[in-house]
Amino acid sequence: MYKTGEKPGKGIYQCTKCPQQVVLNDDSDTLPPCPKCGHTEFIKVG
């Protein structure tokens, strides 16, 4: 489980509350709040 504000690395992260996905393209990118529902926990899906 990853939370908003963390830098989990490149990949695709899906919100644990809705189906919205966030793509991080760089290891220094910070995980934002979910752009759809504002939730702050994600799982890595790709």
KEVEXLO-206838 format. One record per residue: x, z negated, y of N, C-alpha, C in turn. Coordinates in pm, whole numbers. Each point is the difference from the previous one (the first is absolute). Layout:
N
@n.east:X&n.up:Z&n.north:Y&ca.east:X&ca.up:Z&ca.north:Y&c.east:X&c.up:Z&c.north:Y $
...
***
This chain:
46
@n.east:85&n.up:0&n.north:-118&ca.east:-85&ca.up:0&ca.north:118&c.east:90&c.up:0&c.north:124 $
@n.east:-35&n.up:84&n.north:94&ca.east:76&ca.up:11&ca.north:124&c.east:-91&c.up:-33&c.north:117 $
@n.east:57&n.up:-58&n.north:104&ca.east:-80&ca.up:-42&ca.north:115&c.east:44&c.up:71&c.north:127 $
@n.east:-93&n.up:13&n.north:94&ca.east:28&ca.up:56&ca.north:131&c.east:121&c.up:-71&c.north:61 $
@n.east:91&n.up:78&n.north:58&ca.east:120&ca.up:-55&ca.north:62&c.east:123&c.up:9&c.north:-88 $
@n.east:-21&n.up:21&n.north:-131&ca.east:113&ca.up:14&ca.north:-91&c.east:56&c.up:142&c.north:4 $
@n.east:122&n.up:15&n.north:-47&ca.east:64&ca.up:131&ca.north:-12&c.east:27&c.up:26&c.north:-148 $
@n.east:-103&n.up:41&n.north:-74&ca.east:13&ca.up:14&ca.north:-145&c.east:72&c.up:127&c.north:-46 $
@n.east:33&n.up:90&n.north:91&ca.east:69&ca.up:122&ca.north:-37&c.east:-92&c.up:120&c.north:-5 $
@n.east:61&n.up:117&n.north:-23&ca.east:-77&ca.up:124&ca.north:-4&c.east:-105&c.up:-6&c.north:-110 $
@n.east:-115&n.up:64&n.north:26&ca.east:-101&ca.up:7&ca.north:-103&c.east:-141&c.up:6&c.north:56 $
@n.east:-95&n.up:-1&n.north:-93&ca.east:-142&ca.up:3&ca.north:36&c.east:-59&c.up:-135&c.north:-38 $
@n.east:-66&n.up:-62&n.north:95&ca.east:-57&ca.up:-134&ca.north:-19&c.east:-150&c.up:7&c.north:23 $
@n.east:-75&n.up:-62&n.north:-89&ca.east:-146&ca.up:1&ca.north:11&c.east:-51&c.up:-138&c.north:34 $
@n.east:-91&n.up:-4&n.north:94&ca.east:-65&ca.up:-124&ca.north:40&c.east:-70&c.up:-63&c.north:-120 $
@n.east:6&n.up:-132&n.north:-11&ca.east:-65&ca.up:-68&ca.north:-113&c.east:-148&c.up:-26&c.north:27 $
@n.east:-48&n.up:32&n.north:121&ca.east:-140&ca.up:-24&ca.north:35&c.east:-81&c.up:129&c.north:7 $
@n.east:66&n.up:113&n.north:28&ca.east:-68&ca.up:129&ca.north:8&c.east:94&c.up:107&c.north:-56 $
@n.east:-47&n.up:124&n.north:-16&ca.east:86&ca.up:103&ca.north:-62&c.east:102&c.up:65&c.north:94 $
@n.east:11&n.up:-48&n.north:123&ca.east:92&ca.up:60&ca.north:97&c.east:145&c.up:-12&c.north:-46 $
@n.east:77&n.up:108&n.north:17&ca.east:141&ca.up:-2&ca.north:-34&c.east:85&c.up:18&c.north:126 $
@n.east:118&n.up:-62&n.north:-3&ca.east:97&ca.up:10&ca.north:109&c.east:129&c.up:54&c.north:-61 $
@n.east:60&n.up:100&n.north:64&ca.east:125&ca.up:58&ca.north:-49&c.east:114&c.up:-47&c.north:90 $
@n.east:103&n.up:-56&n.north:-61&ca.east:122&ca.up:-37&ca.north:72&c.east:108&c.up:100&c.north:-38 $
@n.east:58&n.up:65&n.north:99&ca.east:97&ca.up:106&ca.north:-24&c.east:145&c.up:-45&c.north:9 $
@n.east:23&n.up:-124&n.north:40&ca.east:136&ca.up:-48&ca.north:19&c.east:9&c.up:-146&c.north:-44 $
@n.east:117&n.up:-38&n.north:-49&ca.east:18&ca.up:-138&ca.north:-46&c.east:-12&c.up:-102&c.north:113 $
@n.east:13&n.up:45&n.north:125&ca.east:-9&ca.up:-93&ca.north:113&c.east:-141&c.up:-6&c.north:60 $
@n.east:-94&n.up:78&n.north:-56&ca.east:-139&ca.up:-4&ca.north:49&c.east:-66&c.up:-133&c.north:-36 $
@n.east:-79&n.up:-52&n.north:94&ca.east:-72&ca.up:-124&ca.north:-21&c.east:-144&c.up:31&c.north:-42 $
@n.east:-50&n.up:-72&n.north:-97&ca.east:-137&ca.up:19&ca.north:-49&c.east:-98&c.up:-47&c.north:107 $
@n.east:-89&n.up:89&n.north:45&ca.east:-97&ca.up:-39&ca.north:104&c.east:-124&c.up:-64&c.north:-63 $
@n.east:-90&n.up:-54&n.north:82&ca.east:-131&ca.up:-38&ca.north:-54&c.east:-71&c.up:126&c.north:-47 $
@n.east:-94&n.up:-12&n.north:-91&ca.east:-74&ca.up:117&ca.north:-47&c.east:-68&c.up:68&c.north:117 $
@n.east:23&n.up:131&n.north:18&ca.east:-61&ca.up:71&ca.north:113&c.east:-152&c.up:14&c.north:-13 $
@n.east:-54&n.up:-22&n.north:-118&ca.east:-144&ca.up:16&ca.north:-20&c.east:-75&c.up:-133&c.north:15 $
@n.east:49&n.up:-105&n.north:-67&ca.east:-76&ca.up:-126&ca.north:0&c.east:76&c.up:-119&c.north:61 $
@n.east:129&n.up:19&n.north:30&ca.east:77&ca.up:-107&ca.north:63&c.east:58&c.up:-103&c.north:-96 $
@n.east:-22&n.up:19&n.north:-131&ca.east:53&ca.up:-94&ca.north:-100&c.east:152&c.up:4&c.north:1 $
@n.east:65&n.up:-103&n.north:-52&ca.east:145&ca.up:-9&ca.north:12&c.east:75&c.up:-10&c.north:-133 $
@n.east:-67&n.up:29&n.north:-111&ca.east:67&ca.up:-2&ca.north:-130&c.east:-12&c.up:135&c.north:-69 $
@n.east:111&n.up:43&n.north:-59&ca.east:8&ca.up:132&ca.north:-61&c.east:66&c.up:-7&c.north:-137 $
@n.east:-27&n.up:101&n.north:-83&ca.east:73&ca.up:21&ca.north:-123&c.east:68&c.up:136&c.north:9 $
@n.east:113&n.up:14&n.north:-69&ca.east:72&ca.up:129&ca.north:0&c.east:-60&c.up:91&c.north:-106 $
@n.east:-37&n.up:121&n.north:41&ca.east:-62&ca.up:94&ca.north:-95&c.east:82&c.up:126&c.north:-20 $
@n.east:107&n.up:16&n.north:75&ca.east:80&ca.up:121&ca.north:-16&c.east:130&c.up:-9&c.north:72 $
***
